[in-house]
Amino acid sequence: MPERAERAAERFVEMRATAARHGHSMDKRDRDDVGRATHRAGEFRKYAAGHRAQAADARTEKTLRATIAQKFPQLHDREMTERRAVQQEQARQVAQHQQAAVVPPQPMQSRGRSVK
């Protein structure tokens, strides 16, 4: 009976040590997860700040365009015409690129053999 009690006591000590190690590793994993989440949150804050700055620039540009349209209507009309032309050209190039990507590849002829 004393041997069983001794083995049980040893087993309890082992279990406590294992539980402590496991608990510590869970804490470390939790800390790592929080660190990763904090890092990602920081990245998203930077993205949000960039988007806010871009929106502010767009509002400023809109205001300036309205001012130019009032003070210099011919310049504004010419700029708008040129802008539309550039946008249409870009759209045409994108459409051509997309069409080229859809065309199936042609079978290649191996070297040294002729196709009959």
Rosetta blueprint (number, residue, H / E / L):
1 M L
2 P H
3 E H
4 R H
5 A H
6 E H
7 R H
8 A H
9 A H
10 E H
11 R H
12 F H
13 V H
14 E H
15 M H
16 R H
17 A H
18 T H
19 A H
20 A H
21 R H
22 H H
23 G H
24 H H
25 S H
26 M H
27 D H
28 K H
29 R H
30 D H
31 R H
32 D H
33 D H
34 V H
35 G H
36 R H
37 A H
38 T H
39 H H
40 R H
41 A H
42 G H
43 E H
44 F H
45 R H
46 K H
47 Y H
48 A H
49 A H
50 G H
51 H H
52 R H
53 A H
54 Q H
55 A H
56 A H
57 D H
58 A H
59 R H
60 T H
61 E H
62 K H
63 T H
64 L H
65 R H
66 A H
67 T H
68 I H
69 A H
70 Q H
71 K H
72 F L
73 P H
74 Q H
75 L H
76 H H
77 D H
78 R H
79 E H
80 M H
81 T H
82 E H
83 R H
84 R H
85 A H
86 V H
87 Q H
88 Q H
89 E H
90 Q H
91 A H
92 R H
93 Q H
94 V H
95 A H
96 Q H
97 H H
98 Q H
99 Q H
100 A H
101 A H
102 V H
103 V L
104 P L
105 P L
106 Q L
107 P L
108 M L
109 Q L
110 S L
111 R L
112 G L
113 R L
114 S L
115 V L
116 K L
